[in-house]
Structures are given as C-alpha cells and as structure tokens.
Amino acid sequence: MRTSVIVGLLLAALIGSTILLADTATPQVRTVAPDSVKAGDVVTLEGDYLDQTYVSGIILTDGTSDFKAAITEQADKSIKIKVPASLKPGRFAVVVRLKKDATKEIEQPVKVTVEE
C-alpha cells in the first residue's frame, strides 16, 4: 500500500513538471532561408516551438519601424512568412510575437536582408 502511494505521488509530480515545461517553452528561430530576399518573397524560419500553440505573429524590424509579416505556413519546427511588399532594402531582425501573451515579443538571433 505504501509503495503504491509513493509511486502515485512520483507519477503526479512527473506529469505536473511535464505540463509546466510545456507551458514555459519559448519559441526560438535558428535559421532563415534564404537570408537575402526581395520584398514580397517568402522566407522560411526554422527552429523550435514555432507552431500556433506558441507563436501568434512574426514582425520584421529595423530598430526604428516594425513590419508585420504574413504567415503562410506554420509548423512546430518552421514558419514560412511573406516579406511585406512595402519593405525597403535593408537588414531586418526577426521578432516572434507570443501566443500566450500577445503583448510579449522576443527578438531572435537571426536577420533577413531585403535587396532591391
């Protein structure tokens, strides 16, 4: 009887920690392909926790102005975005808007270069 109670408590703790870890997963973009595009092109962002559970939007920023990119495909390990047609040439940081809290955004360690 005592062993079954201990096993039950350990199982409950394991399930609870798994749920907690799932809620704290942070989207991360590791690569951009291609890294140099023209306005209106589609770019693939690859990384972790990029599906609709975690990411509600992608923003490209030059540090002064932000431009919302349209998501064309979204999965756990990748997102395809369409670079806004209005973007002028330059180098833009990729920012992920979190689904859990739409007021929070995380700038990623990757850049997209827009050429003429």
N, C-alpha and C positions, 0 to 999 in steps of 0.2 A: 504494500500500500504506500509506504513512504517513498519508494523508488518511483512509483508512477506519478506522485505529486511533484517530485523533483524534475522528472522528465517533462511533465506538463509545463512547469514553470520555465524550464530552459527553452522549450519549444515556443512558448508565448514570447519570451524575450527575443528569440531569433526572428520570429515573424515581425515583431514590433520594430526591431532595428532595420530589417529589410524595408519595411514601409517608410521608416524615417529616412533612410538613404535614398529611396526612390523620390521622395518629396524634395530632397535637397540637391538633386542632380542639377548641374549647371551646364547649359549649352556652351559648346566650345567649337569654333571653326579653326581648323588646322591648315587647310589648303584652299586655294582659289584657282580655278581653271576655266578659261585662260586668265592669266593675271593682267593682260593688256587687251582692251576691247574698245569698241566704238559705242557711242550712245545708242541705245535700243537693242544691243546684243544680249544674249543670255549667258549667264555665268553660273558655274557650279561651285557651291561651297561645300566642303566635306569636313566632317568632324564627328562630334558625339552629342547626343541629346538634342537633335535638331528637328524632331517631328513636332506635330501640332500640340502635343502634350506640354511642351516646354517653350516653344518659340511662336510668338504671335506676329512678328514682323521683322523685316530687315531694313536698315537705314544705311545709306552711304553718306559720309560726312567729310568735308574738307577742313573741319575745325571751326568754320565760320557758319556754313549753311548745311542743313540736313536735307536729304532727298530720300523719300520712301521708295524702295524698290518693290515691284510686284513679284510675289512668289508664284512661280508657275508649276513647280513640283516640290513636294516636301516628304521626306522620309527620316528615319532615325539617324542615319549617317550622312545625309546630304540634303541640300536645298538648292533648287535652281531658281535664280532670280533674273528678271529682266531689268537691265540698267535703264533708268529713266531717259527718255529721248531728249529731255531738256538739259541733260548734264553737259557741261562744257569740259574740254580737255583738262586733265589734272589727275592727281593721285588722291584716292579716297579710302578712308578707313571703313571697315565693316562693323556695324553695330547691331547687336541682337536685342530685340525687344522681348522681354519675358512674358510668357502666357500667364503665369501665376500672379504677377503683379505688373500690369501694363505700364505703370509709371517707372519701372526699372529697366534700364538698358545697360548692356555690357559691351564695351568696345573690344573687338577681337584683335589678335596679333597678326592680322593679315591686311593687305591693301589691294585695291583694284585700280589700275591705271586706265583712264579713259583717253583715247587718242582721237585726233581729228579724222 
